[in-house]
Amino acid sequence: MTPATRDDSRRVSLTLGLLFGIAGMGSSSAAIAVPLIADDLAIGQGTATWTISLYVLMLAVTTAVYGRVSDLLGTRLPLLIGLGLMAGGALMAALAPSFSVLLAARLLQGAGAAAVPTLGVAIINGRYAGGVRGLALGRLAAMAAAVSCLGPLLGGLVESWAGWRAVLALPILGLLVVPFLWRALTDERSFARLDVVGALLVAVSAAGFVLMVQSPSTGRVVLVAGIVLAVVGVPLSAAWVRRHPDGFLPLSVIQNPIVLRNAFAGASVPAGWFALLVAVPAVLLADGWEPWQVGLLLVPSAVIALFVPRLTGPLMEAVGPTRALAFAAVVTTVALGVAALGSALVWPALLAVAVILVTVAFGVGQPALSAAVADGVEPEVRGVALGVSTLVFLVGGSVGSAVVGGLGGVWGIGYGVLVLAVLPVGALAALAPELLGRREGAPVAVDTR
C-alpha cells in the first residue's frame, strides 16, 4: 500500500465510523429519552423501551438486505436510500403525535440505518486489504463507538434545551456526511436478481426471536406473536434456501462454519453494548440523575474508544481475527458482571467502568468479525456474507436491549444484565474448534494481499 492509500483509508474509515456512530445514536441518545417518552405519552417504561428494541430489531433484520443489494448494485445507491429512510424516520419520530406512530417511525429509521454498518464494512473490505484493512476496520469501529458513547451526553443536552423529540431527530445529521464519502462509493453492478421472498423470511425469523425475548415485560400477546413468527419463519427459511441455494441467503454462506461460528460469537458483543446503553441511563435516571449528567459519565468511554484501534490492528495481525473476537467476548463477560454489580449497588463508578470495558470489546469485536467473515468466503458473496454476519451481530444487540427492557423490567436491571453474560460465554464455546485448532499448530490466516 502506498502512503496515499493509507491516508485515504484513514479518512474514509473515520468518516464511515462517524456515520456509523450517528446511526448508533438512534439507540444511545434515544436511551436517554425513554423515561421522558414514557412520562409524556403516559405509558410504562417497559413499553417505552420498544422505541429502542424495535429500532435495533429493524436495524438487524434489514442489514442482510443491504449486503445482498450491495453485491448487485454497488454501495452508492443503497447507502443513499438507507440514509434517506433514516433521516425520514428520525423526522417522523420527532413529530409523532402518538406512541404507535412513534414506533412506526422508529421501524422506518432502523430500516434505513441498517445500510450504514453493512455498507460501511463492505466499502472497507472492497477498498483495502491486509494490515491497512485491519487498521481501517478498527478505526471505523472506534469512531462509531466514540460517537455512540457521546450520544447520551448530546441527547441529554439537546433534551434539556428542546425536549425528547429533538433527541430523536439527531440521526438526520447523517445526511451531512455523504459529500465526504462520495468518492469512496461505487456503483459496480452485477444485475443479478434480489431474492425478496428469502429476505422477508429471514426478517420474519429474526423478528420472532426478538419478540420472544421482549415478551416478559410486554405480555402474552407479544410472546405468542414471537413464537408464531419463529415457528413459521425458521422452517420456511430453511426450505427456501434448499430450493434456492443462490438466493438471498446463499447456501455456500450459511453452510460456511467460519461465518456461522464467528457471527454467533460476535453477537455477544453488541448484546452487551446495547444492553448497557439502555441499562446505565435507566439505573441512573431512576436514581435522580439528569440526562446530561448520565451522558457526562460516559464521556471517558468515548475517549477510550478513539484509542482502541491501536489495540485492534496489532491484535488481529498477531493472533488473527478469531482470537481477537474471543478476546472481545471475554471482555464483554467481565463488563456485564461489573455492570450487574453496579446496577445492584447503584454505583456510578462501576457502571462507567462497565461501559468502558464493553466499548473496548465492541471496538475489537466488530472489525474482528468482519475480517474473519471476509477472509472466509468467496469475493462474489462477500457482501451478503458480511450482511448475514452483521444481521446476527445486530440481532445480538436487539436481544441485549430486549433483555434489559424485558427481563430487567420483571427481575430488575441488574439481573437482566447478568443473564446476558451467558452469551459471551457461549461465544467462547462456539469459537473453541478454531481456537483449539490453532493451538495445535494451525497457522493464523492473515490477509496480506
Residue pairs with C-beta under 8 A, 6 or more apart in sequence:
1 9
1 128
1 130
1 131
1 132
5 128
5 132
6 132
9 124
9 127
9 128
9 132
9 133
9 135
9 136
9 139
10 136
10 139
11 180
12 123
12 124
12 127
12 136
12 181
12 184
13 124
13 135
13 136
13 137
13 139
13 140
13 143
14 139
14 140
14 143
15 177
15 180
15 181
15 184
16 116
16 120
16 123
16 124
16 140
16 143
16 181
16 184
17 120
17 139
17 140
17 141
17 142
17 143
17 144
17 146
17 147
18 143
18 144
18 147
18 177
19 116
19 120
19 174
19 177
19 181
20 116
20 117
20 120
20 140
20 143
20 144
20 147
21 143
21 144
21 145
21 146
21 147
21 148
21 150
21 151
22 147
22 170
22 171
22 173
22 174
22 177
23 59
23 86
23 113
23 116
23 117
23 171
23 174
24 144
24 145
24 147
24 148
24 151
25 147
25 148
25 151
25 154
25 155
25 170
25 171
26 55
26 59
26 86
26 90
26 106
26 109
26 110
26 113
26 170
26 171
27 52
27 55
27 56
27 148
27 151
27 274
27 277
27 278
27 397
27 401
28 148
28 149
28 151
28 152
28 155
28 277
29 151
29 152
29 154
29 155
29 158
29 167
29 170
30 51
30 52
30 55
30 155
30 167
30 168
31 52
31 151
31 152
31 155
31 277
31 278
31 281
31 282
32 151
32 152
32 155
32 156
32 159
32 167
32 281
32 285
32 291
32 294
32 295
33 51
33 155
33 159
33 164
33 167
33 168
33 291
34 45
34 48
34 49
34 51
34 52
34 278
34 281
34 282
35 45
35 48
35 281
35 282
35 285
35 286
36 159
36 163
36 164
36 291
37 43
37 48
37 51
37 99
37 102
37 164
38 44
38 45
38 47
38 48
40 164
41 48
41 98
41 99
41 102
43 99
45 282
45 409
46 217
46 218
46 405
46 406
46 409
47 99
47 217
47 218
49 217
49 278
49 401
49 404
49 405
49 409
50 103
50 214
50 218
50 405
51 102
51 103
51 106
52 274
52 278
52 401
52 405
53 210
53 214
53 398
53 401
53 402
53 405
54 103
54 106
54 107
54 110
55 106
55 107
55 109
55 110
55 113
56 110
56 274
56 394
56 397
56 398
56 401
57 110
57 206
57 207
57 210
57 395
57 398
57 402
58 106
58 107
58 108
58 109
58 110
58 111
58 114
59 110
59 111
59 113
59 114
59 117
59 394
59 397
59 398
60 114
60 206
60 210
60 391
60 393
60 394
60 395
60 397
60 398
61 114
61 202
61 203
61 206
61 207
61 391
61 395
62 110
62 111
62 114
62 203
63 114
63 117
63 118
63 387
63 390
63 391
63 393
63 394
64 118
64 199
64 202
64 248
64 249
64 384
64 387
64 388
64 390
64 391
65 114
65 199
65 203
65 248
65 387
66 78
66 82
66 114
66 115
66 118
66 119
66 387
67 118
67 122
67 383
67 384
67 385
67 386
67 387
67 388
67 390
67 391
68 194
68 195
68 199
68 248
68 383
68 384
68 387
69 78
69 194
70 78
70 118
70 119
70 122
70 383
70 387
71 190
71 192
71 380
71 381
71 382
71 383
71 384
72 189
72 190
72 191
72 192
72 193
72 194
73 187
73 189
74 185
74 186
74 187
74 188
74 189
75 119
75 122
75 123
75 126
75 185
75 186
75 187
76 185
76 186
76 187
77 187
78 115
78 119
79 115
79 116
79 119
79 178
79 181
79 185
80 178
81 112
81 115
82 111
82 112
82 113
82 114
82 115
82 116
82 119
83 112
83 115
83 116
83 174
83 175
83 178
84 112
85 108
85 109
85 111
85 112
85 113
85 115
86 109
86 112
86 113
86 115
86 116
86 171
86 174
87 112
87 171
87 172
87 174
87 175
88 108
88 109
88 112
89 105
89 106
89 107
89 108
89 109
89 110
89 111
89 112
89 171
90 105
90 109
90 168
90 169
90 170
90 171
90 172
91 169
91 172
92 101
92 104
92 105
92 108
92 109
93 102
93 105
93 106
93 109
93 165
93 168
93 169
94 165
94 166
94 168
94 169
95 165
96 102
96 105
96 165
105 168
109 171
113 171
114 394
116 174
117 390
117 393
117 394
118 383
118 386
118 387
118 390
120 140
121 137
121 140
121 370
121 386
121 390
122 382
122 383
122 386
123 184
123 185
123 186
124 133
124 136
124 137
124 140
124 370
125 133
125 370
125 374
125 382
125 386
126 186
126 382
127 136
127 184
128 136
129 447
129 448
129 449
130 446
130 447
130 448
130 449
131 313
131 317
131 448
133 371
133 447
134 312
134 313
134 316
134 317
134 367
134 371
135 309
135 312
135 313
137 312
137 366
137 367
137 370
137 371
138 308
138 309
138 311
138 312
138 313
138 316
138 363
138 364
138 367
139 309
140 366
140 367
141 308
141 309
141 312
141 362
141 363
141 364
141 365
141 366
141 367
142 305
142 306
142 307
142 308
142 309
142 312
142 363
143 305
143 306
144 366
145 301
145 302
145 305
145 308
145 359
145 362
145 363
146 302
146 303
146 305
146 306
147 302
148 277
149 298
149 299
149 301
149 302
149 305
149 355
149 359
150 295
150 298
150 299
150 302
151 170
151 277
151 295
152 277
152 281
152 291
152 294
152 295
152 298
153 292
153 294
153 295
153 296
153 298
153 299
154 170
154 295
155 167
155 170
155 291
155 295
156 290
156 291
156 292
156 293
156 294
156 295
156 296
157 292
157 295
158 166
158 167
158 170
159 166
159 167
159 291
159 292
160 290
160 291
160 292
190 380
194 248
195 244
195 247
195 248
196 248
197 240
197 247
197 248
198 237
198 240
198 241
198 244
198 247
198 248
198 249
199 248
201 233
201 236
201 237
201 240
202 233
202 237
202 248
202 249
202 391
204 229
204 232
204 233
204 236
204 237
205 229
205 230
205 233
205 234
205 237
206 233
206 391
206 395
207 226
207 229
207 233
208 225
208 226
208 227
208 228
208 229
208 230
208 231
208 232
208 233
208 234
209 226
209 230
209 395
209 399
210 226
210 395
210 398
210 399
210 402
211 222
211 223
211 225
211 226
211 229
212 223
212 226
212 227
212 230
213 226
213 399
213 402
213 403
213 406
214 222
214 226
214 402
214 405
214 406
215 222
215 223
215 226
215 406
216 406
216 407
216 409
216 410
217 405
217 406
217 407
217 408
217 409
217 410
218 406
237 249
240 247
241 247
241 249
241 251
241 254
242 251
245 251
245 252
248 384
249 384
249 388
250 381
250 384
252 377
252 378
252 381
253 259
253 377
253 381
253 384
253 385
253 388
254 260
254 388
256 376
256 377
256 385
257 433
258 372
258 373
258 375
258 376
258 377
258 434
259 373
259 376
259 377
259 385
259 388
259 389
261 430
261 431
261 433
261 434
262 321
262 322
262 325
262 369
262 372
262 373
262 376
262 389
262 431
263 369
263 373
263 388
263 389
263 392
263 393
264 392
264 426
264 427
264 430
265 325
265 326
265 329
265 369
265 427
265 428
265 430
265 431
266 325
266 328
266 365
266 366
266 368
266 369
266 389
266 392
266 393
266 396
266 427
267 392
267 393
267 395
267 396
267 397
267 399
267 423
267 427
268 329
268 332
268 396
268 423
268 424
268 426
268 427
269 328
269 329
269 332
269 358
269 361
269 362
269 365
269 366
269 393
269 396
269 424
270 362
270 365
270 366
270 393
270 394
270 396
270 397
270 400
271 332
271 396
271 397
271 399
271 400
271 403
271 420
271 423
271 424
272 332
272 335
272 336
272 358
272 361
272 400
272 420
272 423
272 424
273 358
273 359
273 361
273 362
273 397
273 400
274 397
274 398
274 400
274 401
275 336
275 339
275 400
275 401
275 403
275 404
275 416
275 417
275 420
276 335
276 336
276 339
276 351
276 354
276 355
276 358
276 417
277 401
278 400
278 401
278 404
278 405
279 339
279 343
279 404
279 408
279 413
279 416
279 417
280 294
280 297
280 298
280 339
280 351
280 354
280 355
281 291
281 294
282 404
282 408
282 413
283 342
283 343
283 346
283 351
283 413
284 293
284 294
284 297
284 346
284 348
284 351
285 291
285 294
287 346
297 348
297 351
297 352
298 352
298 355
300 352
300 356
301 352
301 355
301 356
301 359
302 359
304 356
304 359
304 360
305 359
305 360
305 362
305 363
308 359
308 360
308 363
308 364
309 363
311 360
311 363
311 364
312 324
312 363
312 364
312 367
312 368
315 324
315 327
315 364
316 324
316 367
316 368
316 371
316 446
317 446
319 327
319 444
320 372
320 438
320 444
320 445
320 446
321 367
321 368
321 369
321 371
321 372
321 375
322 368
322 372
322 431
322 434
322 435
322 438
323 435
323 438
323 444
324 364
324 365
324 368
325 364
325 365
325 368
325 369
325 372
325 427
325 431
326 427
326 428
326 431
326 435
327 364
328 361
328 362
328 364
328 365
328 368
329 361
329 365
329 424
329 425
329 427
329 428
329 431
330 424
330 428
331 357
331 358
331 360
331 361
331 364
332 357
332 358
332 361
332 365
332 423
332 424
333 421
333 424
333 425
334 357
335 354
335 355
335 357
335 358
335 361
336 354
336 358
336 417
336 418
336 420
336 421
336 424
337 418
337 421
338 350
338 353
338 354
338 357
339 350
339 351
339 354
339 355
339 358
339 414
339 417
340 414
340 415
340 417
340 418
340 421
341 347
341 350
341 414
342 348
342 349
342 350
342 351
342 353
342 354
343 351
343 412
343 413
343 414
343 417
344 412
344 414
366 393
369 389
369 393
370 386
370 389
371 447
373 385
373 386
373 389
374 382
374 385
374 386
374 447
375 445
375 447
376 385
377 385
396 423
399 420
399 423
400 420
403 416
403 417
403 419
403 420
404 413
404 416
404 417
404 420
406 416
407 415
407 416
407 419
408 415
408 416
408 417
409 416
438 444
